[in-house]
């Protein structure tokens, strides 16, 4: 089961890359590019699936809740999602800029998590 948890971790890395890929794609690809349209459609789904998969990964690998470098990583991913969902509804100034900055923190936390 532990090996499945490790495999799920690499699936999470793939989901993270897929979710974050929209940010450079928005910079370099202009509509009506098919790749950009595809990334826009799957971005929220990849992020949501990433959160669920990351929680499953944590439970399978550790068995019991305990602090490791994955918790701040998961927290940063959830915070990014909250900026995207709640920011426009509550009219939080600069919510989109905060949502754009979060992938930098997420990637840094991912490197820390993989390094540990």
Buried (B, 14 or more C-beta within 10 A) or exposed (E): EEEEBEEBBEBBEEBBEBBBBBBEBBEEBEEEEEEBEEBEEBBBEBBEBBBEBBEBBBEBBBEEEEEEBBBBBBEBBBBBBBBBEEBEEEEEEEBEEBBBEBBEBBBEBBEEBEEE
